[in-house]
Amino acid sequence: MVSSQWWTYDHSMVVDYIPDELGVYELGDESGITVYYGSGKIRTRLLGHLNKKECPIAKFFRFELFSTEEECRAMHACML
């Protein structure tokens, strides 16, 4: 992941500051250890996890944007 900045994983942060563009993302626990990798439209995916209460140990997230789905899939595959 290129971006090393962790963002607080909560609804207002995602809605107010995160673009709904293609990318890959990581969810991290309170120690900054990655607990989930995902890809897609970043805001939509993060809000989906929050609304469904998936990955309750996630306290932070970080992401990287891409211009195409192919780039997004390639990076996501490298992260797994």
N, C-alpha and C positions, 0 to 999 in steps of 0.2 A: 504494500500500500504506500503510495507516494506521500499522501498527507499524513503527517504524524500527529496533527492536532486532534485531540479527543474533544467532542462536544457532549454536553450534558444531554442525556437521552430522556427527554420529556416532550409532551405534546406541544407546548408553546414554543420551545426551541425549534422543533421540526417545522411547525407551521410558519413561524415568523422569519426564519433564516435559511431554510434549506430549499434549494431549487428542485422542481419536479422534472429533472433531466436524467437521461440515462447515465448509469454509473454502477460502481461496485461499492459495497459498504461492509464494515465490520461492526459488530456489537461487542462491547467489552464489559467485563465485570468491574466491581469497585476497585480492583487492583490493576486494572488496565490490561487484563489478559483477555484475548479474543475468545469469545464463546460462540460466535455465529458469523458466517460470511453470507452475503446475499448480493443480488444484482437486479437491475430494472430501473424504473423511474424512482429515484431516491426518496422523495417526500412521500409518494404513494406507498412504497414498500414499508418505510419506517412507521408511518401512521397505521398501516395494516397490522404490523406486529404489536404496536401499542394498544390499538383498539381491541385486538383479540387476546391481549395479555400474554402473548407468546414471549418466551425467553425472559421470565421475570427477574433473572439475576443480572440482566443487562442494565448498566448504569450510564454508559457512555457509548458514543458511536463516532466513526470517522468514515470518510468517503472519498472517492475519486470519480470525476465526471469523464465521460467518453462521448464521442460524436456518433458512433454507430453501435448497433446491437452486436455486430461481429467483434468489435474491439472489447465491448463489455463482456461478452461470453468468454473471449480468450483470457482476459484478466481474471475473471471469476474462476475459470478452470485452473489457472496457475495457483490460485490461493487455496484450493482444496487439497 
